[in-house]
Amino acid sequence: MTMQPGLPMPAPKKSVLPMLAIACFVIGAVLVGFFVWRIVVTAPHTPQPIESGRVELKEEGLTIYSSVPVLTPPCKAQDADGNDVPLKRETGSETITINGNSWYVVARSEHPVPAGVYSISCTDDETSATYAAGPKSSIVAFVLSILGAIFSFLIFAGLGIVFLIIWAVRKSRRNRPTQPGAPGNYPPPSGYPQPGYPQQPNQHFPPPPPYNPGPNPDRSQDR
Protein backbone atom coordinates (compact mmCIF):
# COMPACT_ATOMS: atom_id res chain seq x y z
CA MET A 1 0.00 0.00 0.00
CA THR A 2 1.43 3.40 -1.04
CA MET A 3 0.73 6.37 1.19
CA GLN A 4 0.66 9.86 -0.37
CA PRO A 5 1.99 12.87 1.52
CA GLY A 6 -0.68 14.58 3.53
CA LEU A 7 -3.01 11.57 3.74
CA PRO A 8 -3.92 10.49 7.28
CA MET A 9 -2.59 7.10 8.36
CA PRO A 10 -5.38 4.53 8.59
CA ALA A 11 -6.01 3.16 12.08
CA PRO A 12 -4.58 -0.36 12.42
CA LYS A 13 -7.15 -3.12 12.71
CA LYS A 14 -7.34 -4.79 16.09
CA SER A 15 -6.37 -8.43 15.79
CA VAL A 16 -8.51 -11.15 17.37
CA LEU A 17 -5.59 -13.57 17.58
CA PRO A 18 -4.59 -12.60 21.16
CA MET A 19 -8.18 -13.13 22.31
CA LEU A 20 -8.26 -16.54 20.62
CA ALA A 21 -5.00 -17.46 22.34
CA ILE A 22 -6.36 -16.45 25.74
CA ALA A 23 -9.57 -18.40 25.08
CA CYS A 24 -7.52 -21.51 24.23
CA PHE A 25 -5.48 -21.17 27.43
CA VAL A 26 -8.64 -20.76 29.54
CA ILE A 27 -10.44 -23.72 27.93
CA GLY A 28 -7.33 -25.86 28.29
CA ALA A 29 -6.99 -24.96 31.98
CA VAL A 30 -10.65 -25.80 32.64
CA LEU A 31 -10.39 -29.16 30.88
CA VAL A 32 -7.14 -30.06 32.60
CA GLY A 33 -8.69 -29.21 35.98
CA PHE A 34 -11.71 -31.39 35.19
CA PHE A 35 -9.59 -34.37 34.17
CA VAL A 36 -7.34 -33.97 37.21
CA TRP A 37 -10.47 -34.18 39.36
CA ARG A 38 -11.49 -37.31 37.46
CA ILE A 39 -8.04 -38.81 38.06
CA VAL A 40 -8.46 -38.31 41.80
CA VAL A 41 -11.97 -39.78 41.75
CA THR A 42 -11.16 -42.80 39.58
CA ALA A 43 -7.73 -43.55 41.08
CA PRO A 44 -7.63 -47.10 42.44
CA HIS A 45 -7.76 -47.37 46.22
CA THR A 46 -6.68 -50.25 48.38
CA PRO A 47 -9.73 -52.52 48.80
CA GLN A 48 -10.94 -53.48 52.27
CA PRO A 49 -10.34 -57.05 53.44
CA ILE A 50 -13.53 -58.99 54.12
CA GLU A 51 -12.29 -61.36 56.80
CA SER A 52 -14.68 -59.71 59.25
CA GLY A 53 -17.55 -60.15 56.80
CA ARG A 54 -18.56 -56.48 56.84
CA VAL A 55 -17.38 -53.79 54.47
CA GLU A 56 -18.33 -50.12 54.51
CA LEU A 57 -18.45 -48.52 51.06
CA LYS A 58 -18.14 -44.74 50.94
CA GLU A 59 -19.02 -44.62 47.24
CA GLU A 60 -21.64 -46.36 45.13
CA GLY A 61 -20.96 -49.68 43.46
CA LEU A 62 -19.45 -52.89 44.75
CA THR A 63 -16.33 -54.60 43.42
CA ILE A 64 -14.81 -57.80 44.82
CA TYR A 65 -11.08 -58.48 44.41
CA SER A 66 -8.88 -61.50 45.02
CA SER A 67 -5.14 -61.73 45.66
CA VAL A 68 -4.77 -64.44 42.99
CA PRO A 69 -6.78 -65.11 39.82
CA VAL A 70 -9.82 -67.37 40.41
CA LEU A 71 -12.17 -68.85 37.83
CA THR A 72 -15.41 -68.59 39.81
CA PRO A 73 -15.60 -66.16 42.72
CA PRO A 74 -17.23 -68.02 45.65
CA CYS A 75 -18.66 -64.85 47.15
CA LYS A 76 -22.06 -63.59 48.26
CA ALA A 77 -23.10 -60.10 49.31
CA GLN A 78 -26.00 -58.64 51.26
CA ASP A 79 -26.98 -55.08 52.08
CA ALA A 80 -27.67 -53.71 55.56
CA ASP A 81 -31.28 -54.97 55.39
CA GLY A 82 -30.23 -58.53 54.60
CA ASN A 83 -31.21 -58.38 50.92
CA ASP A 84 -29.00 -60.23 48.48
CA VAL A 85 -26.91 -58.10 46.15
CA PRO A 86 -26.68 -59.80 42.73
CA LEU A 87 -23.07 -60.18 41.59
CA LYS A 88 -21.76 -60.75 38.09
CA ARG A 89 -18.47 -62.37 37.25
CA GLU A 90 -15.82 -60.18 35.66
CA THR A 91 -15.26 -61.53 32.17
CA GLY A 92 -12.21 -59.43 31.38
CA SER A 93 -8.81 -59.26 33.02
CA GLU A 94 -8.47 -56.24 35.25
CA THR A 95 -5.77 -55.85 37.86
CA ILE A 96 -4.75 -53.03 40.15
CA THR A 97 -1.41 -52.78 41.93
CA ILE A 98 -1.20 -50.66 45.06
CA ASN A 99 1.85 -50.51 47.32
CA GLY A 100 3.33 -53.49 45.51
CA ASN A 101 0.23 -55.68 46.05
CA SER A 102 -1.77 -56.87 43.05
CA TRP A 103 -5.54 -57.32 43.25
CA TYR A 104 -7.61 -59.06 40.58
CA VAL A 105 -11.19 -57.98 39.89
CA VAL A 106 -13.36 -61.11 40.11
CA ALA A 107 -16.92 -59.77 40.49
CA ARG A 108 -19.03 -56.64 40.51
CA SER A 109 -22.58 -55.81 41.51
CA GLU A 110 -24.97 -56.12 38.58
CA HIS A 111 -26.47 -52.74 39.39
CA PRO A 112 -24.93 -49.72 41.13
CA VAL A 113 -25.57 -50.04 44.85
CA PRO A 114 -25.51 -47.04 47.18
CA ALA A 115 -22.78 -46.39 49.67
CA GLY A 116 -23.25 -48.16 53.00
CA VAL A 117 -22.39 -51.26 54.98
CA TYR A 118 -22.48 -54.64 53.23
CA SER A 119 -21.98 -58.18 54.41
CA ILE A 120 -19.72 -60.20 52.15
CA SER A 121 -18.66 -63.82 52.55
CA CYS A 122 -16.27 -65.77 50.33
CA THR A 123 -15.82 -69.50 50.84
CA ASP A 124 -12.81 -70.77 48.90
CA ASP A 125 -11.33 -74.16 49.74
CA GLU A 126 -9.51 -74.56 46.43
CA THR A 127 -7.12 -71.62 46.46
CA SER A 128 -5.26 -69.58 49.03
CA ALA A 129 -6.74 -66.35 47.71
CA THR A 130 -7.45 -63.43 49.96
CA TYR A 131 -10.60 -61.49 49.14
CA ALA A 132 -11.33 -57.79 49.53
CA ALA A 133 -14.02 -55.37 48.45
CA GLY A 134 -14.26 -51.74 47.44
CA PRO A 135 -16.46 -49.29 45.54
CA LYS A 136 -17.03 -49.64 41.84
CA SER A 137 -13.95 -48.59 39.94
CA SER A 138 -12.58 -48.88 36.45
CA ILE A 139 -8.99 -48.79 35.31
CA VAL A 140 -10.24 -47.69 31.89
CA ALA A 141 -11.81 -44.54 33.35
CA PHE A 142 -8.63 -43.81 35.28
CA VAL A 143 -6.41 -44.17 32.19
CA LEU A 144 -8.80 -42.11 30.04
CA SER A 145 -8.74 -39.34 32.63
CA ILE A 146 -4.94 -39.22 32.49
CA LEU A 147 -4.95 -39.13 28.68
CA GLY A 148 -7.66 -36.47 28.69
CA ALA A 149 -5.58 -34.20 30.94
CA ILE A 150 -2.46 -34.66 28.80
CA PHE A 151 -4.14 -34.09 25.43
CA SER A 152 -6.19 -31.14 26.71
CA PHE A 153 -3.01 -29.40 27.80
CA LEU A 154 -1.10 -30.18 24.61
CA ILE A 155 -3.88 -29.28 22.17
CA PHE A 156 -5.17 -26.04 23.69
CA ALA A 157 -1.80 -24.78 24.91
CA GLY A 158 -0.37 -25.51 21.46
CA LEU A 159 -3.20 -23.66 19.71
CA GLY A 160 -2.74 -20.66 22.00
CA ILE A 161 0.99 -20.52 21.29
CA VAL A 162 0.38 -20.80 17.52
CA PHE A 163 -2.09 -17.89 17.61
CA LEU A 164 0.40 -15.76 19.55
CA ILE A 165 3.21 -16.53 17.10
CA ILE A 166 1.04 -15.62 14.09
CA TRP A 167 -0.04 -12.39 15.78
CA ALA A 168 3.57 -11.44 16.63
CA VAL A 169 4.74 -12.11 13.05
CA ARG A 170 1.95 -10.02 11.55
CA LYS A 171 2.59 -7.19 13.98
CA SER A 172 6.31 -7.23 13.18
CA ARG A 173 5.64 -7.02 9.44
CA ARG A 174 3.12 -4.22 9.90
CA ASN A 175 5.53 -2.13 11.96
CA ARG A 176 8.50 -2.71 9.65
CA PRO A 177 9.70 0.68 8.19
CA THR A 178 9.43 1.19 4.44
CA GLN A 179 12.76 0.83 2.65
CA PRO A 180 13.86 4.06 0.87
CA GLY A 181 13.79 3.89 -2.89
CA ALA A 182 11.10 1.23 -2.98
CA PRO A 183 8.96 1.35 -6.13
CA GLY A 184 5.76 3.33 -5.79
CA ASN A 185 6.92 5.43 -2.84
CA TYR A 186 7.91 8.55 -4.81
CA PRO A 187 5.52 11.54 -4.50
CA PRO A 188 4.31 13.13 -7.73
CA PRO A 189 6.07 16.31 -8.93
CA SER A 190 5.03 19.52 -7.27
CA GLY A 191 2.21 21.35 -8.98
CA TYR A 192 0.57 18.28 -10.46
CA PRO A 193 -2.62 16.74 -9.09
CA GLN A 194 -2.14 13.94 -6.62
CA PRO A 195 -4.27 10.79 -6.48
CA GLY A 196 -6.97 11.08 -3.90
CA TYR A 197 -7.11 14.86 -3.98
CA PRO A 198 -9.88 16.56 -6.04
CA GLN A 199 -8.76 19.34 -8.36
CA GLN A 200 -9.69 22.73 -6.98
CA PRO A 201 -11.45 25.36 -9.15
CA ASN A 202 -9.21 27.99 -10.75
CA GLN A 203 -6.24 25.82 -10.07
CA HIS A 204 -3.59 26.34 -12.77
CA PHE A 205 -0.64 24.21 -13.55
CA PRO A 206 2.59 25.39 -15.18
CA PRO A 207 2.48 25.20 -19.01
CA PRO A 208 4.68 22.67 -20.71
CA PRO A 209 8.03 23.94 -22.03
CA PRO A 210 8.00 25.31 -25.63
CA TYR A 211 8.75 22.95 -28.45
CA ASN A 212 12.26 23.59 -29.76
CA PRO A 213 13.31 21.00 -32.29
CA GLY A 214 17.00 20.43 -32.83
CA PRO A 215 18.84 20.75 -36.16
CA ASN A 216 17.83 18.39 -38.93
CA PRO A 217 20.85 16.73 -40.48
CA ASP A 218 18.94 16.31 -43.81
CA ARG A 219 18.52 20.02 -44.30
CA SER A 220 21.23 22.49 -45.18
CA GLN A 221 21.85 24.94 -42.41
CA ASP A 222 22.14 28.65 -42.99
CA ARG A 223 25.56 29.91 -42.25
C-alpha positions in Angstrom: 0.0 0.0 0.0 1.4 3.4 -1.0 0.7 6.4 1.2 0.7 9.9 -0.4 2.0 12.9 1.5 -0.7 14.6 3.5 -3.0 11.6 3.7 -3.9 10.5 7.3 -2.6 7.1 8.4 -5.4 4.5 8.6 -6.0 3.2 12.1 -4.6 -0.4 12.4 -7.2 -3.1 12.7 -7.3 -4.8 16.1 -6.4 -8.4 15.8 -8.5 -11.1 17.4 -5.6 -13.6 17.6 -4.6 -12.6 21.2 -8.2 -13.1 22.3 -8.3 -16.5 20.6 -5.0 -17.5 22.3 -6.4 -16.4 25.7 -9.6 -18.4 25.1 -7.5 -21.5 24.2 -5.5 -21.2 27.4 -8.6 -20.8 29.5 -10.4 -23.7 27.9 -7.3 -25.9 28.3 -7.0 -25.0 32.0 -10.6 -25.8 32.6 -10.4 -29.2 30.9 -7.1 -30.1 32.6 -8.7 -29.2 36.0 -11.7 -31.4 35.2 -9.6 -34.4 34.2 -7.3 -34.0 37.2 -10.5 -34.2 39.4 -11.5 -37.3 37.5 -8.0 -38.8 38.1 -8.5 -38.3 41.8 -12.0 -39.8 41.7 -11.2 -42.8 39.6 -7.7 -43.5 41.1 -7.6 -47.1 42.4 -7.8 -47.4 46.2 -6.7 -50.3 48.4 -9.7 -52.5 48.8 -10.9 -53.5 52.3 -10.3 -57.1 53.4 -13.5 -59.0 54.1 -12.3 -61.4 56.8 -14.7 -59.7 59.2 -17.5 -60.2 56.8 -18.6 -56.5 56.8 -17.4 -53.8 54.5 -18.3 -50.1 54.5 -18.4 -48.5 51.1 -18.1 -44.7 50.9 -19.0 -44.6 47.2 -21.6 -46.4 45.1 -21.0 -49.7 43.5 -19.5 -52.9 44.8 -16.3 -54.6 43.4 -14.8 -57.8 44.8 -11.1 -58.5 44.4 -8.9 -61.5 45.0 -5.1 -61.7 45.7 -4.8 -64.4 43.0 -6.8 -65.1 39.8 -9.8 -67.4 40.4 -12.2 -68.9 37.8 -15.4 -68.6 39.8 -15.6 -66.2 42.7 -17.2 -68.0 45.6 -18.7 -64.8 47.2 -22.1 -63.6 48.3 -23.1 -60.1 49.3 -26.0 -58.6 51.3 -27.0 -55.1 52.1 -27.7 -53.7 55.6 -31.3 -55.0 55.4 -30.2 -58.5 54.6 -31.2 -58.4 50.9 -29.0 -60.2 48.5 -26.9 -58.1 46.1 -26.7 -59.8 42.7 -23.1 -60.2 41.6 -21.8 -60.8 38.1 -18.5 -62.4 37.2 -15.8 -60.2 35.7 -15.3 -61.5 32.2 -12.2 -59.4 31.4 -8.8 -59.3 33.0 -8.5 -56.2 35.3 -5.8 -55.8 37.9 -4.8 -53.0 40.1 -1.4 -52.8 41.9 -1.2 -50.7 45.1 1.8 -50.5 47.3 3.3 -53.5 45.5 0.2 -55.7 46.1 -1.8 -56.9 43.1 -5.5 -57.3 43.3 -7.6 -59.1 40.6 -11.2 -58.0 39.9 -13.4 -61.1 40.1 -16.9 -59.8 40.5 -19.0 -56.6 40.5 -22.6 -55.8 41.5 -25.0 -56.1 38.6 -26.5 -52.7 39.4 -24.9 -49.7 41.1 -25.6 -50.0 44.8 -25.5 -47.0 47.2 -22.8 -46.4 49.7 -23.3 -48.2 53.0 -22.4 -51.3 55.0 -22.5 -54.6 53.2 -22.0 -58.2 54.4 -19.7 -60.2 52.1 -18.7 -63.8 52.5 -16.3 -65.8 50.3 -15.8 -69.5 50.8 -12.8 -70.8 48.9 -11.3 -74.2 49.7 -9.5 -74.6 46.4 -7.1 -71.6 46.5 -5.3 -69.6 49.0 -6.7 -66.4 47.7 -7.4 -63.4 50.0 -10.6 -61.5 49.1 -11.3 -57.8 49.5 -14.0 -55.4 48.4 -14.3 -51.7 47.4 -16.5 -49.3 45.5 -17.0 -49.6 41.8 -13.9 -48.6 39.9 -12.6 -48.9 36.4 -9.0 -48.8 35.3 -10.2 -47.7 31.9 -11.8 -44.5 33.3 -8.6 -43.8 35.3 -6.4 -44.2 32.2 -8.8 -42.1 30.0 -8.7 -39.3 32.6 -4.9 -39.2 32.5 -5.0 -39.1 28.7 -7.7 -36.5 28.7 -5.6 -34.2 30.9 -2.5 -34.7 28.8 -4.1 -34.1 25.4 -6.2 -31.1 26.7 -3.0 -29.4 27.8 -1.1 -30.2 24.6 -3.9 -29.3 22.2 -5.2 -26.0 23.7 -1.8 -24.8 24.9 -0.4 -25.5 21.5 -3.2 -23.7 19.7 -2.7 -20.7 22.0 1.0 -20.5 21.3 0.4 -20.8 17.5 -2.1 -17.9 17.6 0.4 -15.8 19.6 3.2 -16.5 17.1 1.0 -15.6 14.1 0.0 -12.4 15.8 3.6 -11.4 16.6 4.7 -12.1 13.1 2.0 -10.0 11.5 2.6 -7.2 14.0 6.3 -7.2 13.2 5.6 -7.0 9.4 3.1 -4.2 9.9 5.5 -2.1 12.0 8.5 -2.7 9.6 9.7 0.7 8.2 9.4 1.2 4.4 12.8 0.8 2.6 13.9 4.1 0.9 13.8 3.9 -2.9 11.1 1.2 -3.0 9.0 1.3 -6.1 5.8 3.3 -5.8 6.9 5.4 -2.8 7.9 8.5 -4.8 5.5 11.5 -4.5 4.3 13.1 -7.7 6.1 16.3 -8.9 5.0 19.5 -7.3 2.2 21.3 -9.0 0.6 18.3 -10.5 -2.6 16.7 -9.1 -2.1 13.9 -6.6 -4.3 10.8 -6.5 -7.0 11.1 -3.9 -7.1 14.9 -4.0 -9.9 16.6 -6.0 -8.8 19.3 -8.4 -9.7 22.7 -7.0 -11.4 25.4 -9.1 -9.2 28.0 -10.7 -6.2 25.8 -10.1 -3.6 26.3 -12.8 -0.6 24.2 -13.5 2.6 25.4 -15.2 2.5 25.2 -19.0 4.7 22.7 -20.7 8.0 23.9 -22.0 8.0 25.3 -25.6 8.8 22.9 -28.5 12.3 23.6 -29.8 13.3 21.0 -32.3 17.0 20.4 -32.8 18.8 20.8 -36.2 17.8 18.4 -38.9 20.9 16.7 -40.5 18.9 16.3 -43.8 18.5 20.0 -44.3 21.2 22.5 -45.2 21.8 24.9 -42.4 22.1 28.6 -43.0 25.6 29.9 -42.3 
